[in-house]
């Protein structure tokens, strides 16, 4: 009997509504839609942080970012200049090699382990080959392809291709080669972490042209896509305003998604061609919400509020599609709540391997859900982002239990409570109307922060309010 392979596809900055099967009317994702039709689509799946590196560390360790100390995207300069009313807290800038991560565990159980694509979990001493992976193609300290998606990429762990080769195509081709040349006597773990759809927003011209025409045909090319909002709260961007996208209409971003989906189809086909489809656990998700309020604001997460870098749903609610033939009913949809640390124990149980509770201490296996148990309740899920987001968000923590979500913002100790079942857009703060629920969740959040030794930012004694009038009158 063949052992179960694992393919873990992680996108970068891909929003909850960036797929046709999640409601997008402009973007096109036929291969992801097919994966959902063959597997299970989750409506209440979450990334463990509204920015990338913490979620990635959480995924491989089964721990919340706050427990790991990896609470912000990893910057190897002089830190994030994100001070405002609060002083930014220090954070760990690598995935520690002492963690018995998923790759190490699967490797110890006879798996071939391959990492392909973005890593962004430390400098060279912390790259994939030091973390239990047999192969590393494209994984390094880089958080995005700084030199662009068209070769030369200047990624130190990826051989340059022909000039103009598209990065998403190349890393998929590399993954396909690994599958074709695998040791057929051993199962494999493919950690497929695409760089796309992170900035820079770049795509093939023929796809851009296609979506420019589609926007015209839909009549959305004449709609103003942005609304200018408040000034940023962090000092390094305090003279800039948040720029929110209110409609999905960017042809270049749509073209990036088309390329991603096309390559997802190639990867799925490679699994089928290898005769491994029926015994492969295939997981597709994202590391944080879509970029909707800054840095070009290429997508819109509505009806979810805000996006990447924010404590609201647009920052953390993600697409999650899982396929496991023989276990998951094709075309099923789950409304159960799940979060990034759950992936580690779920993979182990689905592969028939022993749990590692001392390692994945914050994750809970959702295999019962994959088998159709919609009554399964994994309990509360938590977030802790004690930093100013480059996209406009301010430091805070949050918890979701059942339908209710509570957010505590550290700048003014403000509490917000939402019933997500009735108010997915987080428009009606129920904290005063439902004080007992707010108190209960707030206590649980405080206790959790104490348990994971979460660091909370302190007041900035040198903070000076920004004179917006001076900017307006310049």
Secondary structure, DSSP 8 states (H G I E B T S, - for coil): ----EEEEEEESS--TTSSGGGT-SSS--HHHHHHHHHSEEEEEEE-SSSSHHHHHHHHHHTS-HHHHT--S----SS-----SSEE------S--TTS--HHHHHHHTT-EEEEEE---SSSGGGSGGGTT-SEEES-SS-SS-TT-SBS----TTS---STT-BHHHHHHHHHHHHHHTS-TTS-EEEEEE--TTSSS----HHHHHHHHHHHHHHT-TTS--EEEEEE-SSGGGTTSEEEEE-S---HHHHHHHHHHHHHHHHHHHHHHHTT-GGGEEEEEEESS----SSTT-----TTS-S-TTSSSHHHHEEEEEEE-TTTS-TTEEEEEEEETTHHHHHHHHHTT----TTTSTT----HHHHTT-TT-----EEEEE-S--TTS--SEEEEEETTEEEEEETTTTEEEEEETTT-TT--S--TTTTHHHHHHHHHHHHHHHHHHT----EE-TT-----HHHHHT-
